[in-house]
Amino acid sequence: MRKVRAAAAAGVAVVALAACGAGGGEGAAEGGAPASSSAGGAAGAEEAPAAAASKDVRIVGSGVEDHETWGPKAYVVRYEVTNGGDGAADYFAQFEFLDGDGDVLGSTGVTAEKLGAGKTHKGDTAPLPAEITNGDMADIKSVRVSLVERT
């Protein structure tokens, strides 16, 4: 089921990125609450690949703003993907948008393709109205990284 959700979110991300392009993200967005990552570490002496990949994605700012690509009063997420692996990799990251109670309103995904070892991809994204299925866009108060896949 996780693969199906990831594939569906990846498809939405590819369509959104193809339609709008991935912009560079400099500075923090105005009015946003701090973002948190929900990806946990692996137990034991060695990290699982998924846990290692989750450390490669970071939200650097989020909040409501008037944005050239995403439009007026968009909830914009500025993020960075840094390849912490030994070779080039493709990344998919899923972001969940939360209301004031911490309930998930919806999610969107982004990709970074053929990212070289030690290189960083910077971008920004915003949810499309169709991706917020459990409330309204105006209900978004925070965002978190919910899934990272590195291939």
N, CA, C and O atoms as a GROMACS GRO file, in nm:
protein
  604
    1MET      N    1   0.082  -0.118   0.000
    1MET     CA    2   0.000   0.000   0.000
    1MET      C    3   0.087   0.125   0.000
    1MET      O    4   0.055   0.223  -0.068
    2ARG      N    5   0.197   0.123   0.075
    2ARG     CA    6   0.286   0.238   0.080
    2ARG      C    7   0.340   0.271  -0.057
    2ARG      O    8   0.350   0.388  -0.095
    3LYS      N    9   0.376   0.166  -0.134
    3LYS     CA   10   0.429   0.188  -0.269
    3LYS      C   11   0.324   0.250  -0.359
    3LYS      O   12   0.355   0.335  -0.442
    4VAL      N   13   0.196   0.208  -0.341
    4VAL     CA   14   0.088   0.264  -0.423
    4VAL      C   15   0.070   0.412  -0.390
    4VAL      O   16   0.058   0.494  -0.480
    5ARG      N   17   0.069   0.447  -0.258
    5ARG     CA   18   0.057   0.587  -0.219
    5ARG      C   19   0.173   0.667  -0.271
    5ARG      O   20   0.155   0.778  -0.321
    6ALA      N   21   0.294   0.612  -0.260
    6ALA     CA   22   0.413   0.683  -0.306
    6ALA      C   23   0.408   0.703  -0.457
    6ALA      O   24   0.443   0.809  -0.507
    7ALA      N   25   0.365   0.601  -0.529
    7ALA     CA   26   0.357   0.612  -0.675
    7ALA      C   27   0.253   0.716  -0.714
    7ALA      O   28   0.276   0.794  -0.806
    8ALA      N   29   0.139   0.717  -0.645
    8ALA     CA   30   0.035   0.816  -0.675
    8ALA      C   31   0.085   0.956  -0.645
    8ALA      O   32   0.066   1.048  -0.724
    9ALA      N   33   0.148   0.973  -0.530
    9ALA     CA   34   0.201   1.104  -0.493
    9ALA      C   35   0.313   1.145  -0.588
    9ALA      O   36   0.324   1.263  -0.622
   10ALA      N   37   0.395   1.050  -0.631
   10ALA     CA   38   0.503   1.082  -0.724
   10ALA      C   39   0.444   1.129  -0.857
   10ALA      O   40   0.497   1.222  -0.919
   11GLY      N   41   0.336   1.067  -0.900
   11GLY     CA   42   0.272   1.109  -1.024
   11GLY      C   43   0.221   1.252  -1.014
   11GLY      O   44   0.237   1.331  -1.107
   12VAL      N   45   0.158   1.285  -0.901
   12VAL     CA   46   0.111   1.421  -0.878
   12VAL      C   47   0.229   1.517  -0.877
   12VAL      O   48   0.222   1.625  -0.935
   13ALA      N   49   0.338   1.478  -0.811
   13ALA     CA   50   0.456   1.564  -0.803
   13ALA      C   51   0.515   1.589  -0.941
   13ALA      O   52   0.553   1.702  -0.973
   14VAL      N   53   0.524   1.486  -1.022
   14VAL     CA   54   0.581   1.501  -1.156
   14VAL      C   55   0.494   1.594  -1.239
   14VAL      O   56   0.546   1.680  -1.311
   15VAL      N   57   0.362   1.577  -1.230
   15VAL     CA   58   0.271   1.665  -1.305
   15VAL      C   59   0.285   1.809  -1.255
   15VAL      O   60   0.293   1.902  -1.335
   16ALA      N   61   0.288   1.828  -1.122
   16ALA     CA   62   0.300   1.963  -1.066
   16ALA      C   63   0.433   2.026  -1.103
   16ALA      O   64   0.438   2.144  -1.138
   17LEU      N   65   0.540   1.949  -1.096
   17LEU     CA   66   0.671   2.005  -1.130
   17LEU      C   67   0.681   2.033  -1.279
   17LEU      O   68   0.740   2.134  -1.319
   18ALA      N   69   0.625   1.948  -1.361
   18ALA     CA   70   0.630   1.970  -1.505
   18ALA      C   71   0.549   2.093  -1.543
   18ALA      O   72   0.588   2.169  -1.631
   19ALA      N   73   0.435   2.114  -1.475
   19ALA     CA   74   0.349   2.226  -1.509
   19ALA      C   75   0.404   2.358  -1.458
   19ALA      O   76   0.392   2.461  -1.524
   20CYS      N   77   0.465   2.355  -1.340
   20CYS     CA   78   0.504   2.480  -1.276
   20CYS      C   79   0.654   2.499  -1.263
   20CYS      O   80   0.699   2.612  -1.245
   21GLY      N   81   0.731   2.394  -1.272
   21GLY     CA   82   0.876   2.403  -1.252
   21GLY      C   83   0.907   2.407  -1.104
   21GLY      O   84   0.822   2.446  -1.023
   22ALA      N   85   1.028   2.368  -1.068
   22ALA     CA   86   1.071   2.373  -0.928
   22ALA      C   87   1.154   2.498  -0.911
   22ALA      O   88   1.260   2.512  -0.972
   23GLY      N   89   1.106   2.589  -0.829
   23GLY     CA   90   1.177   2.715  -0.808
   23GLY      C   91   1.283   2.699  -0.702
   23GLY      O   92   1.277   2.607  -0.621
   24GLY      N   93   1.379   2.789  -0.702
   24GLY     CA   94   1.481   2.788  -0.598
   24GLY      C   95   1.423   2.848  -0.472
   24GLY      O   96   1.347   2.944  -0.480
   25GLY      N   97   1.457   2.794  -0.357
   25GLY     CA   98   1.403   2.843  -0.232
   25GLY      C   99   1.509   2.912  -0.150
   25GLY      O  100   1.597   2.846  -0.095
   26GLU      N  101   1.502   3.044  -0.139
   26GLU     CA  102   1.595   3.117  -0.056
   26GLU      C  103   1.518   3.186   0.053
   26GLU      O  104   1.418   3.252   0.025
   27GLY      N  105   1.560   3.172   0.176
   27GLY     CA  106   1.496   3.238   0.289
   27GLY      C  107   1.374   3.160   0.334
   27GLY      O  108   1.328   3.068   0.266
   28ALA      N  109   1.323   3.199   0.449
   28ALA     CA  110   1.206   3.132   0.505
   28ALA      C  111   1.080   3.203   0.458
   28ALA      O  112   1.080   3.324   0.434
   29ALA      N  113   0.973   3.127   0.445
   29ALA     CA  114   0.845   3.185   0.408
   29ALA      C  115   0.790   3.262   0.526
   29ALA      O  116   0.821   3.231   0.641
   30GLU      N  117   0.707   3.361   0.498
   30GLU     CA  118   0.651   3.442   0.604
   30GLU      C  119   0.532   3.372   0.666
   30GLU      O  120   0.455   3.306   0.597
   31GLY      N  121   0.517   3.388   0.797
   31GLY     CA  122   0.397   3.343   0.865
   31GLY      C  123   0.387   3.193   0.886
   31GLY      O  124   0.281   3.146   0.926
   32GLY      N  125   0.490   3.117   0.860
   32GLY     CA  126   0.481   2.972   0.873
   32GLY      C  127   0.524   2.923   1.008
   32GLY      O  128   0.612   2.982   1.072
   33ALA      N  129   0.463   2.816   1.052
   33ALA     CA  130   0.504   2.750   1.175
   33ALA      C  131   0.625   2.664   1.144
   33ALA      O  132   0.642   2.621   1.029
   34PRO      N  133   0.710   2.637   1.241
   34PRO     CA  134   0.825   2.550   1.215
   34PRO      C  135   0.778   2.414   1.168
   34PRO      O  136   0.676   2.362   1.215
   35ALA      N  137   0.851   2.358   1.076
   35ALA     CA  138   0.817   2.227   1.022
   35ALA      C  139   0.894   2.120   1.097
   35ALA      O  140   1.001   2.145   1.151
   36SER      N  141   0.836   2.000   1.099
   36SER     CA  142   0.904   1.890   1.164
   36SER      C  143   0.906   1.771   1.071
   36SER      O  144   0.819   1.757   0.985
   37SER      N  145   1.005   1.686   1.088
   37SER     CA  146   1.014   1.565   1.009
   37SER      C  147   0.960   1.450   1.091
   37SER      O  148   0.994   1.435   1.208
   38SER      N  149   0.874   1.368   1.030
   38SER     CA  150   0.818   1.256   1.102
   38SER      C  151   0.898   1.128   1.081
   38SER      O  152   0.863   1.024   1.138
   39ALA      N  153   1.002   1.132   1.002
   39ALA     CA  154   1.080   1.012   0.975
   39ALA      C  155   1.166   0.981   1.097
   39ALA      O  156   1.237   1.068   1.147
   40GLY      N  157   1.160   0.858   1.144
   40GLY     CA  158   1.235   0.820   1.262
   40GLY      C  159   1.363   0.751   1.226
   40GLY      O  160   1.382   0.710   1.111
   41GLY      N  161   1.452   0.737   1.324
   41GLY     CA  162   1.580   0.669   1.303
   41GLY      C  163   1.562   0.519   1.314
   41GLY      O  164   1.460   0.472   1.364
   42ALA      N  165   1.660   0.444   1.268
   42ALA     CA  166   1.656   0.299   1.274
   42ALA      C  167   1.717   0.251   1.405
   42ALA      O  168   1.806   0.316   1.460
   43ALA      N  169   1.669   0.139   1.452
   43ALA     CA  170   1.724   0.082   1.574
   43ALA      C  171   1.850   0.004   1.540
   43ALA      O  172   1.866  -0.044   1.428
   44GLY      N  173   1.940  -0.007   1.636
   44GLY     CA  174   2.062  -0.082   1.614
   44GLY      C  175   2.178   0.006   1.573
   44GLY      O  176   2.164   0.128   1.564
   45ALA      N  177   2.292  -0.057   1.550
   45ALA     CA  178   2.415   0.016   1.520
   45ALA      C  179   2.416   0.071   1.378
   45ALA      O  180   2.480   0.173   1.353
   46GLU      N  181   2.348   0.007   1.285
   46GLU     CA  182   2.348   0.049   1.145
   46GLU      C  183   2.213   0.108   1.108
   46GLU      O  184   2.109   0.055   1.146
   47GLU      N  185   2.213   0.218   1.033
   47GLU     CA  186   2.089   0.279   0.990
   47GLU      C  187   2.031   0.204   0.870
   47GLU      O  188   2.104   0.157   0.783
   48ALA      N  189   1.900   0.194   0.868
   48ALA     CA  190   1.832   0.138   0.752
   48ALA      C  191   1.841   0.240   0.640
   48ALA      O  192   1.848   0.360   0.667
   49PRO      N  193   1.841   0.197   0.513
   49PRO     CA  194   1.850   0.291   0.401
   49PRO      C  195   1.742   0.399   0.404
   49PRO      O  196   1.770   0.515   0.374
   50ALA      N  197   1.619   0.363   0.441
   50ALA     CA  198   1.511   0.462   0.445
   50ALA      C  199   1.538   0.568   0.551
   50ALA      O  200   1.511   0.686   0.528
   51ALA      N  201   1.591   0.528   0.667
   51ALA     CA  202   1.621   0.624   0.772
   51ALA      C  203   1.733   0.716   0.729
   51ALA      O  204   1.729   0.836   0.758
   52ALA      N  205   1.833   0.663   0.660
   52ALA     CA  206   1.943   0.746   0.611
   52ALA      C  207   1.890   0.845   0.508
   52ALA      O  208   1.930   0.962   0.509
   53ALA      N  209   1.803   0.802   0.418
   53ALA     CA  210   1.747   0.891   0.316
   53ALA      C  211   1.662   1.001   0.378
   53ALA      O  212   1.660   1.113   0.328
   54SER      N  213   1.590   0.969   0.487
   54SER     CA  214   1.503   1.069   0.549
   54SER      C  215   1.583   1.188   0.602
   54SER      O  216   1.530   1.299   0.612
   55LYS      N  217   1.708   1.167   0.636
   55LYS     CA  218   1.794   1.276   0.684
   55LYS      C  219   1.838   1.367   0.570
   55LYS      O  220   1.890   1.476   0.594
   56ASP      N  221   1.817   1.324   0.446
   56ASP     CA  222   1.860   1.401   0.330
   56ASP      C  223   1.761   1.510   0.288
   56ASP      O  224   1.794   1.595   0.205
   57VAL      N  225   1.640   1.508   0.344
   57VAL     CA  226   1.537   1.606   0.308
   57VAL      C  227   1.507   1.694   0.429
   57VAL      O  228   1.488   1.645   0.540
   58ARG      N  229   1.505   1.826   0.403
   58ARG     CA  230   1.486   1.922   0.512
   58ARG      C  231   1.394   2.034   0.465
   58ARG      O  232   1.411   2.088   0.356
   59ILE      N  233   1.295   2.067   0.548
   59ILE     CA  234   1.210   2.183   0.523
   59ILE      C  235   1.281   2.304   0.582
   59ILE      O  236   1.315   2.304   0.701
   60VAL      N  237   1.304   2.406   0.501
   60VAL     CA  238   1.376   2.525   0.548
   60VAL      C  239   1.284   2.643   0.574
   60VAL      O  240   1.328   2.743   0.632
   61GLY      N  241   1.160   2.634   0.533
   61GLY     CA  242   1.063   2.739   0.559
   61GLY      C  243   0.927   2.702   0.504
   61GLY      O  244   0.916   2.624   0.410
   62SER      N  245   0.824   2.758   0.564
   62SER     CA  246   0.689   2.732   0.515
   62SER      C  247   0.596   2.841   0.565
   62SER      O  248   0.619   2.902   0.669
   63GLY      N  249   0.490   2.864   0.490
   63GLY     CA  250   0.389   2.960   0.532
   63GLY      C  251   0.312   3.015   0.414
   63GLY      O  252   0.343   2.986   0.299
   64VAL      N  253   0.212   3.095   0.445
   64VAL     CA  254   0.126   3.154   0.344
   64VAL      C  255   0.196   3.277   0.286
   64VAL      O  256   0.248   3.362   0.359
   65GLU      N  257   0.196   3.285   0.153
   65GLU     CA  258   0.256   3.399   0.084
   65GLU      C  259   0.197   3.411  -0.056
   65GLU      O  260   0.138   3.317  -0.110
   66ASP      N  261   0.215   3.529  -0.112
   66ASP     CA  262   0.183   3.548  -0.254
   66ASP      C  263   0.307   3.506  -0.331
   66ASP      O  264   0.414   3.563  -0.313
   67HIS      N  265   0.293   3.406  -0.418
   67HIS     CA  266   0.408   3.345  -0.485
   67HIS      C  267   0.389   3.352  -0.636
   67HIS      O  268   0.279   3.331  -0.687
   68GLU      N  269   0.496   3.380  -0.706
   68GLU     CA  270   0.491   3.393  -0.851
   68GLU      C  271   0.439   3.267  -0.920
   68GLU      O  272   0.360   3.276  -1.013
   69THR      N  273   0.483   3.150  -0.874
   69THR     CA  274   0.441   3.024  -0.935
   69THR      C  275   0.313   2.970  -0.874
   69THR      O  276   0.222   2.930  -0.946
   70TRP      N  277   0.305   2.968  -0.741
   70TRP     CA  278   0.196   2.900  -0.672
   70TRP      C  279   0.074   2.989  -0.650
   70TRP      O  280  -0.032   2.939  -0.611
   71GLY      N  281   0.086   3.119  -0.675
   71GLY     CA  282  -0.030   3.208  -0.670
   71GLY      C  283  -0.045   3.282  -0.539
   71GLY      O  284   0.036   3.267  -0.448
   72PRO      N  285  -0.150   3.364  -0.531
   72PRO     CA  286  -0.173   3.444  -0.411
   72PRO      C  287  -0.218   3.356  -0.293
   72PRO      O  288  -0.293   3.260  -0.311
   73LYS      N  289  -0.172   3.390  -0.176
   73LYS     CA  290  -0.209   3.323  -0.052
   73LYS      C  291  -0.188   3.172  -0.057
   73LYS      O  292  -0.270   3.095  -0.007
   74ALA      N  293  -0.078   3.131  -0.119
   74ALA     CA  294  -0.044   2.988  -0.128
   74ALA      C  295   0.035   2.948  -0.004
   74ALA      O  296   0.112   3.028   0.049
   75TYR      N  297   0.016   2.825   0.043
   75TYR     CA  298   0.097   2.773   0.152
   75TYR      C  299   0.222   2.711   0.088
   75TYR      O  300   0.218   2.599   0.037
   76VAL      N  301   0.331   2.785   0.093
   76VAL     CA  302   0.453   2.747   0.022
   76VAL      C  303   0.550   2.678   0.117
   76VAL      O  304   0.570   2.722   0.230
   77VAL      N  305   0.608   2.569   0.070
   77VAL     CA  306   0.709   2.493   0.145
   77VAL      C  307   0.841   2.506   0.071
   77VAL      O  308   0.851   2.469  -0.046
   78ARG      N  309   0.942   2.558   0.139
   78ARG     CA  310   1.077   2.565   0.084
   78ARG      C  311   1.155   2.450   0.145
   78ARG      O  312   1.154   2.429   0.266
   79TYR      N  313   1.224   2.375   0.058
   79TYR     CA  314   1.290   2.252   0.104
   79TYR      C  315   1.427   2.238   0.038
   79TYR      O  316   1.458   2.304  -0.060
   80GLU      N  317   1.506   2.150   0.097
   80GLU     CA  318   1.636   2.112   0.042
   80GLU      C  319   1.649   1.961   0.046
   80GLU      O  320   1.609   1.897   0.144
   81VAL      N  321   1.705   1.905  -0.060
   81VAL     CA  322   1.738   1.762  -0.065
   81VAL      C  323   1.889   1.756  -0.086
   81VAL      O  324   1.939   1.804  -0.187
   82THR      N  325   1.962   1.698   0.009
   82THR     CA  326   2.107   1.682  -0.001
   82THR      C  327   2.138   1.534  -0.007
   82THR      O  328   2.101   1.458   0.083
   83ASN      N  329   2.206   1.492  -0.113
   83ASN     CA  330   2.239   1.351  -0.131
   83ASN      C  331   2.352   1.314  -0.034
   83ASN      O  332   2.467   1.353  -0.054
   84GLY      N  333   2.317   1.238   0.068
   84GLY     CA  334   2.413   1.193   0.167
   84GLY      C  335   2.474   1.058   0.132
   84GLY      O  336   2.549   1.001   0.212
   85GLY      N  337   2.443   1.006   0.014
   85GLY     CA  338   2.495   0.877  -0.028
   85GLY      C  339   2.629   0.889  -0.099
   85GLY      O  340   2.685   0.998  -0.110
   86ASP      N  341   2.679   0.775  -0.147
   86ASP     CA  342   2.809   0.769  -0.213
   86ASP      C  343   2.802   0.794  -0.364
   86ASP      O  344   2.904   0.825  -0.425
   87GLY      N  345   2.684   0.782  -0.423
   87GLY     CA  346   2.671   0.802  -0.567
   87GLY      C  347   2.547   0.882  -0.600
   87GLY      O  348   2.469   0.915  -0.510
   88ALA      N  349   2.528   0.915  -0.726
   88ALA     CA  350   2.410   0.989  -0.770
   88ALA      C  351   2.284   0.911  -0.734
   88ALA      O  352   2.285   0.788  -0.733
   89ALA      N  353   2.175   0.983  -0.707
   89ALA     CA  354   2.051   0.918  -0.667
   89ALA      C  355   1.932   1.002  -0.710
   89ALA      O  356   1.942   1.123  -0.730
   90ASP      N  357   1.818   0.935  -0.722
   90ASP     CA  358   1.690   1.001  -0.745
   90ASP      C  359   1.615   1.000  -0.612
   90ASP      O  360   1.620   0.901  -0.538
   91TYR      N  361   1.546   1.110  -0.581
   91TYR     CA  362   1.472   1.122  -0.456
   91TYR      C  363   1.326   1.151  -0.484
   91TYR      O  364   1.290   1.220  -0.579
   92PHE      N  365   1.241   1.095  -0.398
   92PHE     CA  366   1.101   1.133  -0.388
   92PHE      C  367   1.076   1.166  -0.242
   92PHE      O  368   1.108   1.086  -0.154
   93ALA      N  369   1.019   1.284  -0.215
   93ALA     CA  370   0.984   1.323  -0.078
   93ALA      C  371   0.837   1.361  -0.075
   93ALA      O  372   0.788   1.432  -0.163
   94GLN      N  373   0.768   1.313   0.027
   94GLN     CA  374   0.627   1.346   0.044
   94GLN      C  375   0.614   1.438   0.165
   94GLN      O  376   0.673   1.413   0.270
   95PHE      N  377   0.535   1.545   0.149
   95PHE     CA  378   0.507   1.638   0.257
   95PHE      C  379   0.360   1.626   0.295
   95PHE      O  380   0.273   1.622   0.209
   96GLU      N  381   0.333   1.620   0.426
   96GLU     CA  382   0.196   1.619   0.476
   96GLU      C  383   0.164   1.756   0.535
   96GLU      O  384   0.245   1.814   0.608
   97PHE      N  385   0.045   1.806   0.502
   97PHE     CA  386  -0.001   1.935   0.551
   97PHE      C  387  -0.097   1.911   0.666
   97PHE      O  388  -0.189   1.830   0.656
   98LEU      N  389  -0.074   1.984   0.777
   98LEU     CA  390  -0.147   1.960   0.901
   98LEU      C  391  -0.230   2.081   0.941
   98LEU      O  392  -0.196   2.195   0.911
   99ASP      N  393  -0.341   2.053   1.010
   99ASP     CA  394  -0.421   2.162   1.065
   99ASP      C  395  -0.370   2.196   1.205
   99ASP      O  396  -0.269   2.141   1.249
  100GLY      N  397  -0.438   2.283   1.274
  100GLY     CA  398  -0.395   2.327   1.408
  100GLY      C  399  -0.395   2.216   1.512
  100GLY      O  400  -0.326   2.227   1.613
  101ASP      N  401  -0.472   2.111   1.489
  101ASP     CA  402  -0.477   1.997   1.581
  101ASP      C  403  -0.373   1.890   1.547
  101ASP      O  404  -0.361   1.791   1.619
  102GLY      N  405  -0.299   1.910   1.438
  102GLY     CA  406  -0.201   1.810   1.395
  102GLY      C  407  -0.258   1.702   1.305
  102GLY      O  408  -0.190   1.605   1.273
  103ASP      N  409  -0.384   1.718   1.264
  103ASP     CA  410  -0.447   1.620   1.174
  103ASP      C  411  -0.401   1.646   1.031
  103ASP      O  412  -0.383   1.761   0.991
  104VAL      N  413  -0.383   1.539   0.955
  104VAL     CA  414  -0.337   1.549   0.816
  104VAL      C  415  -0.453   1.594   0.727
  104VAL      O  416  -0.558   1.531   0.722
  105LEU      N  417  -0.430   1.704   0.656
  105LEU     CA  418  -0.529   1.757   0.562
  105LEU      C  419  -0.509   1.700   0.422
  105LEU      O  420  -0.604   1.687   0.345
  106GLY      N  421  -0.384   1.666   0.388
  106GLY     CA  422  -0.350   1.615   0.257
  106GLY      C  423  -0.200   1.612   0.241
  106GLY      O  424  -0.126   1.642   0.335
  107SER      N  425  -0.154   1.578   0.121
  107SER     CA  426  -0.010   1.567   0.100
  107SER      C  427   0.025   1.599  -0.045
  107SER      O  428  -0.061   1.599  -0.133
  108THR      N  429   0.151   1.627  -0.067
  108THR     CA  430   0.206   1.646  -0.201
  108THR      C  431   0.346   1.588  -0.202
  108THR      O  432   0.402   1.558  -0.097
  109GLY      N  433   0.402   1.573  -0.319
  109GLY     CA  434   0.536   1.516  -0.330
  109GLY      C  435   0.624   1.596  -0.424
  109GLY      O  436   0.575   1.667  -0.513
  110VAL      N  437   0.754   1.582  -0.404
  110VAL     CA  438   0.854   1.646  -0.490
  110VAL      C  439   0.960   1.543  -0.526
  110VAL      O  440   0.977   1.442  -0.458
  111THR      N  441   1.032   1.571  -0.634
  111THR     CA  442   1.140   1.483  -0.676
  111THR      C  443   1.267   1.562  -0.696
  111THR      O  444   1.264   1.682  -0.724
  112ALA      N  445   1.379   1.494  -0.683
  112ALA     CA  446   1.510   1.547  -0.720
  112ALA      C  447   1.578   1.433  -0.796
  112ALA      O  448   1.604   1.327  -0.739
  113GLU      N  449   1.606   1.455  -0.922
  113GLU     CA  450   1.656   1.347  -1.007
  113GLU      C  451   1.805   1.361  -1.034
  113GLU      O  452   1.857   1.471  -1.053
  114LYS      N  453   1.873   1.246  -1.035
  114LYS     CA  454   2.015   1.238  -1.068
  114LYS      C  455   2.099   1.336  -0.986
  114LYS      O  456   2.187   1.405  -1.038
  115LEU      N  457   2.068   1.342  -0.856
  115LEU     CA  458   2.138   1.432  -0.765
  115LEU      C  459   2.271   1.368  -0.725
  115LEU      O  460   2.273   1.260  -0.665
  116GLY      N  461   2.380   1.434  -0.757
  116GLY     CA  462   2.514   1.382  -0.728
  116GLY      C  463   2.543   1.372  -0.579
  116GLY      O  464   2.483   1.444  -0.499
  117ALA      N  465   2.634   1.285  -0.543
  117ALA     CA  466   2.672   1.267  -0.403
  117ALA      C  467   2.720   1.400  -0.346
  117ALA      O  468   2.803   1.468  -0.406
  118GLY      N  469   2.667   1.437  -0.230
  118GLY     CA  470   2.705   1.561  -0.163
  118GLY      C  471   2.640   1.686  -0.221
  118GLY      O  472   2.660   1.795  -0.166
  119LYS      N  473   2.564   1.675  -0.329
  119LYS     CA  474   2.500   1.790  -0.393
  119LYS      C  475   2.364   1.817  -0.327
  119LYS      O  476   2.302   1.727  -0.271
  120THR      N  477   2.319   1.944  -0.336
  120THR     CA  478   2.192   1.985  -0.277
  120THR      C  479   2.100   2.043  -0.382
  120THR      O  480   2.140   2.129  -0.461
  121HIS      N  481   1.977   1.996  -0.384
  121HIS     CA  482   1.869   2.050  -0.468
  121HIS      C  483   1.782   2.136  -0.377
  121HIS      O  484   1.736   2.089  -0.273
  122LYS      N  485   1.758   2.263  -0.416
  122LYS     CA  486   1.672   2.352  -0.340
  122LYS      C  487   1.548   2.380  -0.423
  122LYS      O  488   1.557   2.398  -0.544
  123GLY      N  489   1.433   2.383  -0.358
  123GLY     CA  490   1.310   2.410  -0.430
  123GLY      C  491   1.200   2.456  -0.339
  123GLY      O  492   1.216   2.468  -0.218
  124ASP      N  493   1.087   2.483  -0.400
  124ASP     CA  494   0.967   2.514  -0.324
  124ASP      C  495   0.849   2.447  -0.390
  124ASP      O  496   0.851   2.418  -0.510
  125THR      N  497   0.746   2.424  -0.312
  125THR     CA  498   0.625   2.360  -0.361
  125THR      C  499   0.509   2.411  -0.279
  125THR      O  500   0.527   2.475  -0.176
  126ALA      N  501   0.390   2.382  -0.326
  126ALA     CA  502   0.267   2.416  -0.254
  126ALA      C  503   0.163   2.311  -0.291
  126ALA      O  504   0.165   2.257  -0.402
  127PRO      N  505   0.073   2.283  -0.200
  127PRO     CA  506  -0.030   2.184  -0.233
  127PRO      C  507  -0.130   2.242  -0.333
  127PRO      O  508  -0.162   2.361  -0.332
  128LEU      N  509  -0.178   2.155  -0.419
  128LEU     CA  510  -0.288   2.190  -0.508
  128LEU      C  511  -0.419   2.168  -0.432
  128LEU      O  512  -0.424   2.082  -0.344
  129PRO      N  513  -0.523   2.241  -0.463
  129PRO     CA  514  -0.651   2.220  -0.391
  129PRO      C  515  -0.697   2.074  -0.392
  129PRO      O  516  -0.754   2.028  -0.294
  130ALA      N  517  -0.675   2.003  -0.501
  130ALA     CA  518  -0.718   1.862  -0.509
  130ALA      C  519  -0.641   1.772  -0.413
  130ALA      O  520  -0.686   1.662  -0.383
  131GLU      N  521  -0.525   1.816  -0.365
  131GLU     CA  522  -0.445   1.735  -0.273
  131GLU      C  523  -0.487   1.753  -0.127
  131GLU      O  524  -0.450   1.672  -0.042
  132ILE      N  525  -0.562   1.856  -0.098
  132ILE     CA  526  -0.611   1.880   0.039
  132ILE      C  527  -0.752   1.824   0.046
  132ILE      O  528  -0.849   1.893   0.013
  133THR      N  529  -0.763   1.699   0.089
  133THR     CA  530  -0.890   1.625   0.083
  133THR      C  531  -0.961   1.616   0.218
  133THR      O  532  -1.077   1.577   0.222
  134ASN      N  533  -0.895   1.653   0.327
  134ASN     CA  534  -0.954   1.638   0.460
  134ASN      C  535  -0.978   1.773   0.528
  134ASN      O  536  -0.976   1.782   0.650
  135GLY      N  537  -1.001   1.876   0.450
  135GLY     CA  538  -1.024   2.010   0.503
  135GLY      C  539  -1.006   2.111   0.392
  135GLY      O  540  -1.020   2.079   0.274
  136ASP      N  541  -0.975   2.233   0.430
  136ASP     CA  542  -0.959   2.342   0.334
  136ASP      C  543  -0.815   2.391   0.334
  136ASP      O  544  -0.742   2.372   0.431
  137MET      N  545  -0.775   2.453   0.223
  137MET     CA  546  -0.641   2.510   0.212
  137MET      C  547  -0.614   2.607   0.327
  137MET      O  548  -0.503   2.612   0.381
  138ALA      N  549  -0.715   2.684   0.365
  138ALA     CA  550  -0.698   2.784   0.471
  138ALA      C  551  -0.673   2.721   0.608
  138ALA      O  552  -0.629   2.789   0.700
  139ASP      N  553  -0.700   2.590   0.621
  139ASP     CA  554  -0.680   2.521   0.750
  139ASP      C  555  -0.536   2.480   0.773
  139ASP      O  556  -0.501   2.439   0.884
  140ILE      N  557  -0.449   2.489   0.671
  140ILE     CA  558  -0.310   2.444   0.684
  140ILE      C  559  -0.236   2.533   0.783
  140ILE      O  560  -0.234   2.656   0.769
  141LYS      N  561  -0.174   2.470   0.884
  141LYS     CA  562  -0.097   2.542   0.984
  141LYS      C  563   0.049   2.500   0.988
  141LYS      O  564   0.134   2.577   1.033
  142SER      N  565   0.081   2.379   0.940
  142SER     CA  566   0.219   2.332   0.940
  142SER      C  567   0.235   2.220   0.838
  142SER      O  568   0.139   2.174   0.777
  143VAL      N  569   0.361   2.178   0.820
  143VAL     CA  570   0.394   2.075   0.723
  143VAL      C  571   0.504   1.989   0.780
  143VAL      O  572   0.586   2.035   0.859
  144ARG      N  573   0.509   1.863   0.739
  144ARG     CA  574   0.616   1.773   0.782
  144ARG      C  575   0.653   1.680   0.667
  144ARG      O  576   0.573   1.654   0.577
  145VAL      N  577   0.776   1.630   0.672
  145VAL     CA  578   0.821   1.529   0.577
  145VAL      C  579   0.765   1.396   0.626
  145VAL      O  580   0.790   1.357   0.740
  146SER      N  581   0.690   1.327   0.541
  146SER     CA  582   0.629   1.201   0.585
  146SER      C  583   0.691   1.078   0.518
  146SER      O  584   0.676   0.967   0.569
  147LEU      N  585   0.759   1.097   0.405
  147LEU     CA  586   0.816   0.983   0.334
  147LEU      C  587   0.932   1.033   0.248
  147LEU      O  588   0.922   1.137   0.183
  148VAL      N  589   1.042   0.958   0.249
  148VAL     CA  590   1.155   0.987   0.160
  148VAL      C  591   1.199   0.855   0.100
  148VAL      O  592   1.222   0.757   0.172
  149GLU      N  593   1.211   0.853  -0.032
  149GLU     CA  594   1.265   0.737  -0.101
  149GLU      C  595   1.383   0.780  -0.185
  149GLU      O  596   1.376   0.878  -0.259
  150ARG      N  597   1.492   0.705  -0.173
  150ARG     CA  598   1.613   0.731  -0.252
  150ARG      C  599   1.639   0.607  -0.334
  150ARG      O  600   1.646   0.496  -0.280
  151THR      N  601   1.655   0.625  -0.466
  151THR     CA  602   1.684   0.510  -0.553
  151THR      C  603   1.805   0.541  -0.639
  151THR      O  604   1.847   0.457  -0.719
   0.00000   0.00000   0.00000
